[in-house]
Amino acid sequence: STWGGTGTVVMVSVQHTSSASIYNLSAGKSIPDWLSERKRRKLAQQEEYQRRIELLQDLDFPTASTHIRGSADGEFIMAVGVYPPQMKSYELSQLSMKFNRHFDCEIVQFGILSSDYSKMVFLHADRTVEFHAKFGMYYKTRIPHVGRDMAYHASSCDLYLSGSCSDVYRLNLEQGRFLPPIATGSSAINVCRLSPVHQLLTLGSESGVVECFDPRSQKRAGHLDVAQMVPSQASDATQVTALQFDNETGLSMAVGTSSGHVLLFDVRSSHPLLVKDHQYGFPIRQVGFYSNKRQVLSADTKILKIWNKDTGANFASIEPTNDINDFYHVPDSGIVFLAVESERVGAYFIPQLGHAPRWCSFLDTITEELEEESRSGMYEDYKFVTRQELGDLGLQQFIGTNILRPYMHGYFMSMALYNKALSIADPFSYQTYRKQKIKEKLQTQMASRINVVAKNALPKVNTEIFKRMQEGKGKEGAQAAMADSRFATMFSNPDFQVDQRSKEFLLRHPSGFQAQPTADDNEEHDTDNDSDNDNDSNQDSNDDRVPSELGDDSDDDDDNGNDNNGDAGRSGRRADDGIRSAKPRQTSQPSLKPLKRKQSVHEKQKSFGDRVSDTQDKSGRGKLFKLNDNTVMSTRMASEIKRVRDERKKQKVSNPTRKPKQSKQSRKPFRRAGRL
């Protein structure tokens, strides 16, 4: 990564596939060349600038880049582009541009004649061929027809130039003159290649025929009709647009057609081993081999595909936003450069394809750091919402349109649209979010302090569930579950709070959380039962005691209904009252708890409101009775008292225990006789 110079500051963009991760090293915004150093220093404070990667300085062109090549020694990369037509050479050890040269005409094709940048040749659109040395242009010549491609045979120093004619021109650089051309059976030659292993010259024509020639005898060694082997439905004739040999063995040959197909041949057979369809229908621009991984690289106008040489399975694909003109794969590495129809030359790094070369070994460290970060999902710019959330936002009318993408039990919608709708539906959402963040920050600061935490402290979230866990598994089991990383968030994050008013919860728990009785609760329940039994026994004794203490109404009235209130009766009563007053009075506390009694069938069929109305005290008279000593008497007690009184009356009538009282008429003569 470089700081100085005027270049393109880029960001790393990652594209994850099932088999590889593709890092786009040329993504991001460009910095203008006219920007002052003072403003450049200000950019150092921006995060986007701090994460920049400037792989090669000035790796861009004013309009577009057309071709890109690498030197044989692996120290230099040359790229050509427009407009104006120019060539730039980059020294990889310095990660910067070494020099650039301008031309008078657009460059159709160029080649490197030496192991470095000292000898190069350029084929222009005006049929001019220029030879360049280290100092600049060395020689210029012309060919009879417009050229399309060229190839250099180092053993014989012959430069083969193909173009819009049936002949292939030969220019011998050792003798400095044109040799007799090679005659072909096609009207025009689009591409020509030389195998670095067996030096076989291969030509691809407009008619879809591949012809092979021996450079030593200039005779044709083979003929292959590729157009008949392509399952193309195009109306135009299929042309051969790309050729390449395997640099390891030289036995494999890849042929690209104008219909978007790549055919893989063995030079010993006339039948293709594999046919790969790019499925775009655009002409194949360039084909390459990566023998170490047994991969094939093929590029058309829209996409660069990397696929397996044996099975044809896709390994990775690079699809830039602009059209592809050419590509260059750095040998034995994962670096791929794309010459595209944009100012910036595309630079991509695929770690699964190979390690970074020595001159940019820092990419391995950067990619390892990026791999540790969380990967963005497929819908990183979308928000998942349910139908209920759409109703809250007022966006139900968009269901069924392209704005909402159905997925599982909800929809995906644009994040920008969601934020806008949320701001309209809930204008105070930002204040709520701000308060929540402040609260979380304060809680984080408080967590760093030393706090005294109780042993059996209940969690603040889902307290009822934790209590049920304590009842079922015990306190130790509940604490262990809360300490478990799988369930800890359930008792700490408010987002996991169980809503007991939700429809789903009520369907599973109609009566809510029912606490199971613990051991302490059982003891308290037993104590209450004992106290109730004692109260019942006391109440029964009170029932037996009340009639005698309250007095018997039969003492005042006889069977005839006469009132026996004589002096003897009064004296007898006074004596009885004295005897009773002398006895210690029992002061038993009446129980205030309602008496337990069995409900009848009629009472069970009553509603809750009827039962409440029956137990209410209406103007002091009803089902509850009140005695003089503030004792609350139930209907059962009153009926029991009446029953006891009736039994006593019957006993007195059948077997009187004391002398009957005299009436007033019988006492009058007794008094008169006494006076006499």
Secondary structure, DSSP 8 states (H G I E B T S, - for coil): ---SSS----EEEEEE-SS-EEEEEEES----TT--HHHHHHGGGSHHHHT----STT-B-SSEEEEEEE-TTSSEEEEEEETTTEEEEEETTTTEEEEEEE-SS-EEEEEE-SSSTTSEEEEETTSEEEEE-SSSEEEEEE-SS-EEEEEEETTTTEEEEEESSSEEEEEETTTTEEEEEEE-SSS-EEEEEE-TTT--EEEEETTSEEEEEETTTTEEEEEEE-GGGS----SS---EEEEEE-TTTS-EEEEEETTSEEEEEETT-SS-SEEEE-SS-----EEEEETTTTEEEEE-SS-EEEEETTT--EEEEE--SS-EEEEEE-TTSSEEEEEESSSB-EEEE-TTT----GGGTHHHHHHHHHHHS----TTTTEEEEEHHHHHHHT-GGGTTSTTSEEETTEEEEEHHHHHHHHHHH-TTHHHHHHHHHHHHHHHHHHHTS-----TT---SSSHHHHHHHHHHHHHHHHHHHHHSTTTGGGGT-GGG---TTSHHHHHH-TT-------HHHHHHHHHHHHHHHHHHHHHHHHHHHHHHHH--GGGTB-TT--B---HHHHHHHHHHHHHHHHS---------S-------HHHHTS-HHHHHHHHS-BTTBSSEEE-TTS-EEEHHHHHHHHHHHHHHHHHHHHS--S-----HHHHHHHHHHHH-
